Amino acid sequence: MIPSQTDHRLPIGLYDSIVQVDCAVELGRDDPTLDVPWEDPEGSHRYFDLKRYPELLREVPEAVQYPELREFLTAVNSPACFVETAKSDVWSTTEMNTEEDIFEAAYKFGSYVDLLFDDGSLRSSFEAHERFTRDLAQLLKKAPEIPASAEFLIRRCYYRSETAVSDAFFITFYLFGYADSEDHACKQWAIALKLVENAIRQTSTKAKP
């Protein structure tokens, strides 16, 4: 069953894992959506099809600045994984919400990556997206505890071609590392990012016939 557009942030699982893994659905009318290919109104960024043109990774500023993200994007866009990426960003902050008090940290280092199924027949399947996020969460539940949190949000995506627009889904993956210094928080984030990369690899292998 696909949630209607009136549904907002429906939880589909919260697990104790790399300290915290959360899966949810954001399909409300006011929730974020994604156009593929997307366009930056200011023209400073643009969509790169890294699955089919991996050499374009050198054009992604955050991947150039952070080798850990570059490794992640290279891995999940490889033929070994059944997902591809559409958008990403990296940042650090000292702002925390109430749920993050458990980390007792001064800094958090974070990123997001928008994930798409590379199989067009699965992009419109809510059940496939839900199963994928649950499988990732279950694998991460087995990972060693570190001061980090991951969140997988199922959102609505619009795939645009020259002749049509297809209504489907995508997953926004948020990841944060926490510590008393920005550098240490970045290291926790990098460790957690590698754990998620491995989980995506394992899930992709499991899904192949």
C-alpha positions, 0 to 999 in steps of 0.5 A: 500500500502506497501512503497518500500525499496527506501522510507525513513522516510515517515511521517504518522503523527505529533501530539501535545500531550505529547508535541510531538508525531511523527510517521514515516516509515523507510523502506529504504535499509539503514534503521535499521532492526531487526532479531527475534530472534536477536543475539549480536555479542559480546555475552553480550546481547540476545533476551528474549521472555518475552511474553511467558516467563515473568520470563526472565524479571529479565535477562534484565539489563535495566529492573532490573535497571529501575523499570519504564521500568520493569513495562512497559515491564511487561504490554505490554508483558501481555496477555492483550496487543496484542504486545510483545517486542524484544529489549530495552535500556535506557540512558541519555544525554545532547546532543540535536538536533534542534527540541528539542530546544523547551524544553529548557532543559539541559538533556534528558532521553530516551529509545527505545523498539522494539514492535512486534505484537503477532499475526503472521498473522498481522506481515506482514501487513503494514496497521495494523502497520500504524493503530496501530501507528496512534491509539496510537498517537491519544490517546497520543494527549489527554494526559496532556502536559509534557516535553516529546516526543515519536516517533513510527517508522515502520521498516522491521523485519525478523522472522527466524525459523529453516527452513525459514525467513519471511519478515515482520514489527516491530515498534521501540518506542523512548521516551524522557523526558526533564528537567534541571537535569538528575533526573527530566528528568528521572521522566518526562520520567517515566510519559510519559512511563506510558502514552504510556503503557496505550495507548497500553492497550487501543488500544489492548482492542479496537482491540480485537473482 
